[in-house]
């Protein structure tokens, strides 16, 4: 490791530790997170789309709340040009979510558009910055946006520092596997930015999120490296889409290993399945791509989370459950006419009394 890189990481880590000491983290030890990423829902409602249950139009948040959902996940882009997920839009969504009693997981993409394992485009405003300047930009942007949420009365309950960062973030600086030193510095800068926004002894839990729900070997490699850099975080987040990430047995093995090895809470923060033929037109599917098959899939995946050892399985989030008129809308909870599918009822038996 280069001396300057090591000094930078140690400096960031020291700052982060100081924040942790001064501001105790909140915990959600008793609550099981029944969640959905609803980042496109406001856009749909603003355009006049009516979400319905039994042909009756209702606010989207109300439908989810009435079926046991207690968390919402919302993504944030730096300066989006074609997508709605700006700071202002996300704050408005968070206000509506809080009004309906939801807790709030904020998903930083650190990009002007989608950030995932195939692409982690640096925001246009940060192009040309040195590594040190980029770390400072990540810190200041995270701190300032978090303060904006706090001042709006919708401070997040949990924060993801990066989205599906298996291959790094803010490419090329933080691209993995070649730039682990830079990547670690950027992650620590984001975490420090979250801590710097906290007041009244309250701070969100920090999630580190990758997309390898069925890949035990990669998961071990990634979190071993995170641990080696001394990065402090609270929750391990995974994505799981069976057509990309393996079988349910792969998922079970990976998540159980993760919980037992790292002694961290585990959340399946992205999961989805289609209610009509999409991914399995030319091969055998683990579940029928039908409304009932979609429901059965969520039931089985949730069973795996509930049975993670030592009560470390803390919850599950469906990815984009309310996103009509998109290329991936067959993964949502709603038909084209707006009526909600059978999958909405999966958590009724857990949440009603």
Helices and strands as residue ranges (DSSP letters): H 3-22, E 33-37, H 41-46, E 52-53, E 56-57, H 60-65, E 71-76, H 87-99, E 103-108, G 124-126, H 131-151, E 158-161, G 165-167, E 168-169, E 174-175, H 180-196, E 205-210, H 216-228, E 235-240, H 242-245, H 248-262, E 265-271, H 291-306, G 309-311, E 313-318, G 329-331, G 342-345, H 348-351
